[in-house]
């Protein structure tokens, strides 16, 4: 089944959980608001994850109902960190509000 991972809970109720389903990819599920108040902590946790060996990462954004430019940049940085680490980072179940912000920031989905 799934390995227990880490969880970050910020004052603004952003919950980030990490587990590995049977598919083998590391799944990072984000729930809450990804904004300037929590983007730095989110970025730090993602950066720490990429310090270890990974093959494929799925960033599940279905539970993110609000995302500002800082949150969008943190998501883009996560994808960039994957590229520099040789890890394929897939955005899965991207909430329409998050998709809109990422497109405004020039991210090709």
C-alpha positions, -999 to +999 in steps of 0.1 A: +000+000+000+014+034+009+044+044+029+039+069+056+057+102+047+058+136+061+031+161+067+034+199+070+005+218+086+008+256+086-013+281+104-032+288+072-043+252+070-020+240+042-016+203+046+011+185+025+013+147+028+038+125+011+033+088+003+042+062-022+012+043-037+015+010-056+024+028-088+058+035-073+058+072-079+062+095-048+028+113-045+028+147-028-008+157-019-014+194-012-047+205+005-056+240+015-044+275+004-010+278-012-002+315-008+026+339+002+020+330+039+030+293+034+048+292+000+082+294+016+076+264+039+061+244+011+092+252-011+116+242+018+098+208+022+099+201-015+136+210-017+143+186+012+125+158-006+146+162-037+177+157-017+171+120-017+168+095-045+136+098-064+124+084-097+090+100-104+070+125-084+033+133-087+023+166-072-015+163-065-031+197-064-067+187-064-071+200-028-057+234-034-086+258-037-066+290-036-032+298-050-016+332-054+015+341-074+038+331-046+022+297-044+024+293-082+061+302-082+066+275-055+049+249-077+070+260-107+102+258-085+093+223-075+091+213-111+124+230-118+140+213-089+129+180-104+145+188-137+178+197-121+177+165-100+168+143-129+133+136-115+101+137-135+076+158-117+040+155-129+012+178-118-019+157-113-055+167-106-047+204-108-076+225-094-088+250-120-079+280-098-043+267-096-042+260-133-052+296-140-024+310-118+002+287-133-009+297-168-007+334-159+028+328-147+037+313-181+038+276-170+030+252-198+005+226-185 
